[in-house]
Amino acid sequence: MNADPAPVQDGPPGPHRTSAWPLAAIYALLIVFASLFPFEGWRAQGISPWVFLTARIPPPYWTWFDVNINVAGYAPLGFLLALACLRSGVAPLAAVPLAAFSGALLSLCMEYLQIFLPRRVPSNLDLLLNAAGALLGALVAALLERLGAIARWSRLRERWFTPDASGALALLALWPWALLFPAALPFGLGQVWQRLEDALAELLEGTPFLDWLPMREAPLEPMSRGAEVLAVALGLLVPCLLGYCIMRQRWRRAVHALGVTVLGVAVTALSAGLSWGPVHAWEWLTPAARVGIALGFGMALALLALPRRASAAVLLVLLMLHLDLLNDAPQDAYFAQTLQAWEQGRFIRFYGLGQWLGWLWPYATLGHVLAQVSRRERPRAAPPG
């Protein structure tokens, strides 16, 4: 077994590889989706787009839920931007204002564009709260750097992960957030083809290109119990194997697999509680789901000794199988009602964020792993002495 790398020496932080940059970019993109969803009905209202800046504070209609969500929604962005700057060697006195200003500028752009959307109401209070959230997140990152937490994370990352782990770590950090949006099956991310076909058919209606669209001739058949078990198991196994691609030691892989399982179950229960109420938080845990979770965790343990490149190859095959199983199954009517509640209810601010994460996470993982597998593995440096 290879010895762990030598500990990183304390000192002024210099440039490092960091997953904070891709995470900040993805999070900013998801804020855009959440702020401008559903992207329909764009029109000029005959007033200045900047009129919201001079409106009264607070506005006539506001709730503490709106206040909290506006601060909490931008705090991770400020944190990630400040962390990325600090890890890139920017001084804390410059990283904090730069991150806070970037978050405020993004919020200003979103409020400006919302004046053109009938289902959105721009607000100067939202702008102030978003800017405050970004500043708060940036200050937390600077405080953690001051306390040495970032240096300790650097040492931990050096020991646990390979140097090229940034992309995989960003995807693993996004996986629990993707699970928050209701899925028809536990860990069933990426079930998008039926909606994509319907959207393309609606877009091409009345044009000769509609005949070019490959459509299924027969309706989709519901999943069998065996297919449900396999789909749940694969949905849990995929993030486990993604971690194996950036880890070498078996015991660390085992800890990762256990953490993925516990976190996945907890977040799925939270999603069910948000969708149907706390008393129904565990109703998704059917016998098929229990067997699938046990099977997925067992398969993860059985693959602990798999080399990194072999883990990536197995991940590609199993992810393709998982997506094929999900997209060959229909969405039931009860699940469609749940999505409608998310679209029209108080979760509309999360809808664009969570839905796009749930749709795109498996395909982003597929692209990332393909890119990693296609690269030549660098020869490992000989140990000193």
NORFEN-V14796 format. One record per helix or strand. SS is the DSSP state (H for helix, E for strand). FROM is the first residue (numbers start at 1). TO is the last residue. If there is no record, write none. Layout:
# NORFEN-V14796
((SS:FROM:TO) (SS:FROM:TO))
This chain:
# NORFEN-V14796
((H:20:36) (H:51:54) (H:64:87) (H:92:114) (H:124:146) (H:149:160) (H:166:180) (H:193:203) (H:208:212) (H:225:244) (H:250:276) (H:278:280) (H:287:302) (H:308:327) (H:333:344) (H:348:374))
